[in-house]
Amino acid sequence: MWITFFRLRLFCCLLALLMVVVLVINVTQVEYLDHETVSATFVDSSGQFVSSQVTGISRNPYCGYEHQRLSSRERMEEDSLLAASQWQVPDVGPVPFLKSSDPSSSYFVILNSAAFFKVGSQLEVLVHIQDFQRKPKKYGGDYLQARIYSPKLRAGAVGRVVDYQNGFYKVFFTLLWPGKVKVSITLVHPSEGIRVLQHLQKEKPDRVYFKSLFRSGKISETTECNVCLPRSMPLCNFTDLYTGEPWFCFKPKKLPCSSRINHFKGGYLKGLLTAAESAFFQSDVNIKMPINSSGPDWVTVIPRRTKEISNLELSQGSGTFPSGYYYKDQWRPRKFKMRQFNDPDNITDCLQRKVVYLFGDSTIRQWFEYLTTFVPDLVEFNLGSPKNVGPFLAVDQKHNILLKYRCHGPPIRFTTVFSSELHYVANQLNGIVGGRNTVVAIAVWSHFSTFPLEVYIRRLRNIRRAVVQLLDRSPKTVIVIRTANAQELGPEVSLFNSDWYNFQLDTILRKMFSGIGVYLVDAWEMTLAHYLPHKLHPDEVIVKNQLDMFLSFVCPLET
């Protein structure tokens, strides 16, 4: 009897062990197949299936972001976004300054020159990059910005740049107004500088550091904080419980983590570049320098007939580029008719009985400042918030308008933000009921420029999820996304907030918020197309056009 019982027990144990082995093999196989599917195919920007091995997608190991728990769909999207943001700069080894791209030696030529063009025609420009020894470059990777403009008409539009990876670039423009139209090509960074920026993005994501003050009674301590910190010292974990957004501070020696009272920018790391690398970042030499034409830099454009204009407008698809253009300092989107809110009463009529939420960085705080300055009935209510930080609140009691601004959660490079005011945009959106009298505008980009792209993708993924949920429960809510914009650059600013970094963020933002029922204010094109110097906080005429576009989404022309 005992022998039979022992045999039965042994048989059960062997059967259980066999089941565990089979389960492990199956799980491993599923994970392997899922990995193969994710790494083998994804949809690129043109809608074509391409291989990640061909495009060479590499994930940044920063803070274990490559080990995020993502669904297969999220992983595929992230692969696609990283691929779309890749910048091809060949690894040619160390390049001496004299062999780097020289804007003063480089030139462009109009390819399809003609006696005249018609409005709507395409203009093609070939750019040839040479080095400081006036020798042709044999590889690409330079960052160029291109625009056409007519000074007398205060008109301008951006162009699309194609890199042929051999020192030649082709720029495509759509001629959108009649008259004398000039071409402008700018070298923002040489390819050698782009390689340095790529290295910093990968190896020095903490080159902007943050701090928090901890206080209890008479004891106070200040420690460093960031998205990721080395675990060699005790940490305070301030990861958001709802979004999972990570944030850490070094633990104070004498105080508990719960005694944190504020957050502020600590500063910028110095000495990031070698002397050879610094040569690629020189003002008036190779940062945002014009490239001259080897021949005529202008063309004559004549109007089209009325019927031709109608056919041209009908032919514009959903992927219209450029999205708009300036004419007499007024932005003209190509896909819809934008209203002009030139009188404060126009804005008041539009926003009457509405609650307007502005979430994000200082570039959308400009909208709050413009509205409260331009509309006299919209009176700011003093909440005692730190200047330029917020939160801010303005009220028009007569017309029942409520305007709110709140900055996004860390990382944010503001002077001092109270810990109690560190709110993530996604969580704020989850607390909004929504409806036809609710308007939301979001701008989140500038403070993510130093981090690997995975950090930004995660933040936008959380915001997008909250946006979709808000539109599901209240479909009539108006949600507007403000894109990134170009800014003034010098040797130091380029290492932290280069247009090249922000161009990557802008590319990701557009892709992640396309097709979900939100509106887009194209601040990127509105900055590049204008004749005024680029600024992180654009001048009033540009902000006014941004607000006109925003308000046109809220109160569109009746058709």
Secondary structure, DSSP 8 states (H G I E B T S, - for coil): -HHHHHHHHHHHHHHHHHHHHHHHHHHHHHHHHHHHHHHH-EE-TTS-EE-HHHHT-----GGGGGG----HHHHHHHHHHHHHT-----------GGGSEEEEEEEEEESS--S-EETT-EEEEEEEEEETTS-B-S----EEEEEEEEGGGTEEEE-EEEE-SSSEEEEEEE--SSEEEEEEEEEEE-HHHHHHHHHHHHH-TTSEEEEEEEEETTEEEEEEEES---TTS-EEE---TTT----EEE--SSS-GGGB-EEEEEEE----S-HHHHTTS-BTTTBSEEEEESS--EEEEE---HHHHHHHHHT--TT-SSSEEEETTEEEESSS------SHHHHHHHHTT-EEEEEESHHHHHHHHHHHHH-TT-EEE-----TTT--EEEEETTTTEEEEEEE-SSS---S-EEGGG---HHHHHHT----TTEEEEEE--GGGTTS-HHHHHHHHHHHHHHHHHHHHH-TT-EEEEE--------TTHHHHH-HHHHHHHHHHHHHHTTTSS-EEE-HHHHHHTSSS---SS--HHHHHHHHHHHHHHHS----
